[in-house]
Structure formats: C-alpha cells, structure tokens
Amino acid sequence: DEDQFVEQVLTQTTLDDCSKLSKALSEALDATDFLPGRQYLLEVSSPGISEVLQTDKDFITFKSFPVTVTTSEPYKKETQFDGTLNKRDDKFVYVNKKGRIVKIP
C-alpha cells in the first residue's frame, strides 16, 4: 500500500489530469490482468495545493518535490526559500536550491 502522486512540473495538477491518468492506468492494468482473478481499487491523486508539511510522513512523502519554505524571521536575509525538499531533522529543513543544499532553521 504505497501512495504515489500525480504532479505537473510547470502547471498545477487538475482533477482532469488525475481522471485521464486513472483511465489510462486502469485500461493498462486490466489489459495485463496483473492480479488474476482479484479485484483492485486504483486511486489517483495529486499532492495538493499549498499543503503545509507537518509530520514525518509528510516530509518523507514529499521528498524531492518542489517546496517553498517560509520563515517568520529572516535567515541569511531571506524569509522564503524555493527549492526541492531534501529532508528535515530536529533543527533544520534541508532544501536543494539550484543544486546546493540549504539548511533552514
């Protein structure tokens, strides 16, 4: 039981995108009879819009996704950091910003 998400790189993922992918995947899976004699439930979803990541599962699920980290106080003269989510620990969120890992408290 593993969650996967549909994501458009340059635009927001729409309900129509999810619907088209669901139909295409269902047809392909049915054609291969990958679970002979068994039924399955296929759910297609997107990562959501403006999700706030809070739990360890959130950070694991969205690793390598584009993120915007906003701080209440400036850090290195910035309050907003755009990049790709790398990880988090007890003290920092790690974001890959143009090939360089930035540690944000």
Secondary structure, DSSP 4 states (H G I P E B T S, - for coil): --------SSS---HHHHHHHHHHHHHHHHHHTSSTT-----------SSPPP-SHHHHHHTTTSEEEEEEEEEETTEEEEEEEEEEE-SS-EEEEETTEEEEE-
